[in-house]
Amino acid sequence: MKQSKSSFEWKKVTESRLFFPLVAFALIMLFDLIFIPGFFHLEIKQGHLYGNLIDVLRNSAPTIVLAMGMTLVIATGGVDLSVGAVMAIAASTACIMLNPNLVGYKLADVTRESDPTYSFTPLFFVFLVPLIISAICGLWNGLLVAYGKIQPMVATLILMIAGRGIAQLVTNAIKIIIYNGTFLQLGNGWLFLLPAALYVAAIVFAIAWFITRKSSLGMFIESVGINSRSSFFSGIDEKKIKLFAYVFCGICAGIAGMVAVSSIRTSDANQVGLYFELDAILAVIIGGTLLGTGGRFSLLASAIGALVIQATTTSSLAIGVPASALIAVKAVVVIVVILLYSQQVRDFIQKITSRTSQKEAKS
């Protein structure tokens, strides 16, 4: 008995890694359409496009950037809990390089330092040095996991705890107001009607996609995640692959940190990147990359997962959910995602598709 073309295509769609993330995002958008009047309203003000949908895209940019690095780490069978702390370290470093004199100053004492064109360090180094430091943080995690054979959760927990303390030491635990206009363009700038942060996320996505899909590196990462021992006997250097994944994840955290602080114009080492590691991990899980086992991954699905998280946050705030209760809302999302990816749900969907194909075959 031959399968009909439509049933075959439906089965192919449901087995795609993009299916569940897109369904989750569509359900949230449907909820917004029904219960939040004007949620999809867009308007142009001063050459910029404004609206709730634009807010979802702009505010999800740091999570999307984090998810790109986290996807590669989880695909190797690991996890990085320190990305939030690395965000704080990178942001604190960038702000200190912009103006070290602001540490300890009150706003009323600032004169030249409040000039939007002022930067103590050339802007090229303001962007470069935090990324180098972030890469070193990723290198530290990678060395502990790949060469030290420490469990990823334990190895990255070290920097998760110590990293935020390091960030506070850099800024002397003082909130720093950002004045430099060029740096603020990362999170507050606009280009062709859309937020600049969205372009930053798109560039990071394109780089990650090119590295993993236009070279053999992506296949090596999946191979290590599926079976590291077999990969070793196939000639793949498991340690170097894992090391690269953690270094890349660290760089992504550094970029996300600078985007995050530029969007709020203030660097607070105690708050920057707080709980972002959970959002990044959840985005990757929503994208279908299996936590703990690794293997096959989809960068696009992880990016959609990040949009799902931000859309949930934006929708929750729009209907009046207190900000303090957002973590509970995300916990519900985690439960739903786990249920959707459970084997029982997959078997149920396969059963429905098989019955549909049988009926179409009989008719």
C-alpha positions in Angstrom: 0.0 0.0 0.0 1.5 3.3 -1.1 1.5 6.4 1.0 -0.2 9.4 -0.6 1.9 12.4 -1.4 0.0 14.7 1.1 0.4 12.3 4.0 4.1 11.9 3.2 4.6 15.7 3.2 2.7 16.0 6.5 4.9 13.4 8.1 7.9 15.2 6.8 6.7 18.5 8.2 6.0 17.1 11.7 9.4 15.5 11.9 11.2 18.8 11.1 13.0 20.4 14.0 11.2 23.7 13.1 7.7 22.2 13.6 7.4 22.4 17.3 9.1 25.9 17.7 6.9 27.3 15.0 3.8 25.8 16.5 4.7 27.2 19.9 5.3 30.7 18.4 2.1 30.5 16.4 0.1 29.6 19.5 1.5 32.6 21.4 0.7 34.9 18.5 -2.9 33.5 18.4 -3.2 34.2 22.1 -2.1 37.7 21.5 -4.5 38.2 18.6 -7.4 37.1 20.7 -6.7 38.5 24.2 -4.4 41.6 23.6 -6.1 44.2 21.4 -3.6 46.1 19.2 -0.8 43.7 19.8 0.0 43.5 16.1 -0.3 47.3 15.5 2.7 48.8 13.8 3.5 52.4 13.2 6.4 54.5 11.9 7.7 57.3 14.2 10.8 59.4 13.3 11.8 56.9 10.6 11.6 53.9 13.1 9.1 51.0 13.1 7.4 50.6 16.5 5.1 48.0 17.9 4.9 45.0 20.2 6.2 42.7 17.4 9.3 45.0 17.0 9.8 44.8 20.8 9.8 41.0 20.6 12.4 41.1 17.9 14.6 43.7 19.6 14.5 42.3 23.1 15.1 38.7 21.9 18.4 39.7 20.2 20.7 38.9 23.2 18.9 35.6 23.8 19.3 34.7 20.1 23.0 35.5 20.2 23.4 33.4 23.3 21.4 30.6 21.8 23.8 30.3 18.8 26.7 29.5 21.1 24.7 27.4 23.5 23.4 25.3 20.6 26.9 24.2 19.7 27.7 23.4 23.4 24.6 21.4 24.0 25.1 19.6 20.6 28.4 18.3 21.9 26.6 16.9 25.0 27.5 19.7 27.3 26.0 22.9 28.8 27.3 26.3 29.8 25.8 27.8 32.9 28.3 30.7 33.0 27.0 32.7 29.9 25.1 35.2 32.1 28.2 35.9 34.2 30.4 36.2 31.0 27.8 38.8 29.8 28.4 40.8 33.0 32.2 40.6 32.6 32.2 41.7 29.0 29.7 44.5 29.7 31.6 45.7 32.7 34.9 45.7 30.8 33.4 47.6 27.9 32.0 50.3 30.2 35.2 50.7 32.1 37.1 51.1 28.8 34.6 53.7 27.7 35.1 55.8 30.8 37.0 54.6 33.9 36.4 58.0 35.6 32.7 57.3 36.0 33.3 54.6 38.6 32.4 56.3 41.9 31.1 59.5 40.4 27.6 60.8 40.9 25.7 61.9 37.8 25.9 65.6 38.9 29.7 65.4 38.9 30.0 64.2 35.3 30.9 66.9 32.8 33.1 65.9 29.9 32.4 62.2 30.5 28.7 62.7 29.7 29.6 63.8 26.1 28.1 61.2 23.7 31.3 61.4 21.6 33.7 60.8 24.5 35.5 57.5 24.9 38.6 57.0 27.0 39.7 54.0 24.9 39.4 53.8 21.0 36.0 52.3 20.2 37.6 49.5 18.2 39.3 48.2 21.4 36.1 48.8 23.4 34.4 46.2 21.3 37.4 43.9 20.8 38.8 43.5 24.3 35.5 42.3 25.9 35.2 39.7 23.2 38.8 38.5 23.8 38.0 38.3 27.5 34.8 36.4 26.8 36.7 34.0 24.5 39.2 33.4 27.4 36.2 32.6 29.7 35.0 30.1 27.1 38.5 28.7 26.8 38.5 28.2 30.6 35.3 26.3 30.4 36.4 24.2 27.4 39.7 23.2 29.1 37.9 22.1 32.2 35.3 20.0 30.2 37.4 18.7 27.3 40.8 18.2 28.9 39.9 18.2 32.6 37.1 15.7 32.1 34.9 17.6 34.5 31.1 17.4 34.1 30.0 20.4 32.1 27.4 21.5 34.6 30.1 21.5 37.4 32.8 23.1 35.3 30.7 26.0 34.1 29.1 26.5 37.5 32.6 27.6 38.7 32.6 30.6 36.4 28.9 31.2 36.9 29.6 31.9 40.5 33.0 33.5 40.2 32.3 35.5 37.0 29.7 37.8 38.5 32.1 38.6 41.4 34.8 39.4 38.8 32.4 41.7 37.0 31.6 43.5 40.3 35.4 43.9 41.0 35.9 45.4 37.5 33.2 48.1 38.2 33.8 48.3 42.0 30.1 47.1 42.3 28.9 50.5 41.0 26.2 51.0 38.3 27.8 52.7 35.3 25.7 55.0 33.1 26.6 54.7 29.4 26.9 58.0 27.4 28.8 57.1 24.3 26.4 57.3 21.4 28.2 54.8 19.1 28.2 52.1 21.8 24.5 52.8 22.5 23.7 52.1 18.8 24.1 48.3 19.6 21.0 48.2 21.6 19.2 51.4 20.8 20.2 52.1 17.2 18.0 51.7 14.2 18.8 50.8 10.6 16.3 50.6 7.7 13.3 50.9 10.1 14.4 48.0 12.3 16.4 47.8 15.5 20.2 47.5 15.2 20.3 44.7 17.8 18.3 42.6 15.3 21.0 43.0 12.7 23.7 42.0 15.3 21.7 38.8 16.0 21.4 38.1 12.3 25.1 38.5 11.7 26.0 36.1 14.6 23.4 33.7 13.3 24.9 33.9 9.7 28.5 33.3 11.1 27.4 30.3 13.2 25.4 28.9 10.2 28.3 29.4 7.8 30.8 27.7 10.2 28.6 24.7 11.0 26.8 24.2 7.6 29.4 25.3 5.1 32.3 23.3 6.7 32.7 19.9 8.2 32.7 21.4 11.7 28.9 21.1 12.1 29.1 17.4 11.3 31.9 16.9 13.7 30.0 18.6 16.5 26.9 16.4 15.9 29.2 13.3 15.7 30.8 14.1 19.1 27.4 14.7 20.6 25.9 11.4 19.3 28.9 9.2 20.2 32.2 10.7 21.2 34.0 7.4 21.4 33.0 6.5 17.8 34.1 9.9 16.7 37.5 9.4 18.3 38.0 6.2 16.4 36.8 8.0 13.2 39.7 10.4 13.6 37.8 13.4 15.1 39.5 15.2 17.9 36.7 15.3 20.4 38.6 17.7 22.8 39.2 20.3 20.1 35.6 20.2 19.0 34.3 20.7 22.5 36.9 23.4 23.1 35.8 25.3 20.0 32.1 25.1 21.1 32.8 26.6 24.5 35.0 29.4 23.1 32.4 30.3 20.5 29.7 30.2 23.2 31.9 32.6 25.3 32.2 35.0 22.4 28.5 35.0 21.9 28.0 35.7 25.6 30.3 38.7 25.2 28.3 40.1 22.3 25.0 39.5 24.1 26.3 41.3 27.1 27.3 44.5 25.2 24.0 44.5 23.4 22.1 44.1 26.6 23.7 46.9 28.5 23.6 49.3 25.5 19.8 48.7 25.3 19.3 49.9 28.9 22.1 52.5 28.9 23.4 51.2 32.2 25.8 48.5 33.3 25.0 46.8 36.6 27.4 43.9 37.2 24.9 42.3 39.6 22.0 42.3 37.1 23.5 42.0 33.6 22.8 38.6 32.2 21.0 37.4 35.3 19.0 34.2 34.4 20.0 34.6 30.7 21.7 31.3 30.9 18.3 29.7 31.6 16.7 31.5 28.6 19.5 30.4 26.3 19.2 26.8 27.4 15.4 26.8 27.1 15.6 28.4 23.6 17.9 25.6 22.5 15.7 22.9 24.0 12.6 24.4 22.3 14.7 24.2 19.1 14.9 20.5 19.5 18.5 20.0 20.5 18.6 17.4 23.3 20.1 18.5 26.6 22.6 16.0 28.0 22.8 13.8 24.9 23.6 16.3 22.1 23.7 15.3 18.5 21.6 16.9 15.8 20.9 20.6 16.1 19.3 23.4 14.2 20.4 27.0 14.7 17.2 28.4 13.1 15.1 26.4 15.5 17.1 27.7 18.4 16.6 31.3 17.2 12.8 30.6 16.9 13.0 29.2 20.4 14.4 32.5 21.6 11.6 34.3 19.9 9.1 32.0 21.7 10.6 33.0 25.1 10.6 36.7 24.4 7.1 36.5 23.0 6.0 34.8 26.1 7.6 37.5 28.3 6.1 40.4 26.2 2.6 38.8 26.2 2.7 38.1 29.9 3.6 41.7 30.7 0.9 43.0 28.2 -1.8 41.1 30.1 -0.7 42.4 33.4 1.5 39.6 34.8 3.9 41.1 37.4 7.6 41.0 36.4 8.4 39.0 39.5 6.1 36.2 38.3 7.7 35.8 34.8 10.0 33.0 36.0 6.9 31.0 37.0 5.5 31.6 33.5 8.7 30.4 31.9 8.5 27.3 34.1 5.1 26.5 32.6 6.7 26.9 29.2 9.4 24.5 30.1 6.8 21.9 31.2 4.9 22.3 28.0 8.1 21.9 25.9 9.1 18.8 27.8 5.7 17.3 27.2 5.8 18.2 23.5 9.2 16.6 23.0 8.3 13.4 25.0 8.2 10.1 23.2 4.6 9.7 24.1 3.6 12.8 22.2 5.7 11.9 19.3 4.1 8.4 19.1 0.7 10.1 19.3 1.5 12.4 16.4 2.9 9.5 14.4 -0.3 7.5 15.1 -2.5 10.3 13.9 -0.4 10.7 10.7 -0.4 7.0 10.0 -4.2 6.8 10.4 -4.6 9.8 8.1 -2.4 8.2 5.5 -4.4 4.9 5.7 -7.7 6.7 5.2 -6.3 8.6 2.2 -4.9 5.4 0.7 -8.3 3.6 1.1 -10.1 6.5 -0.5 
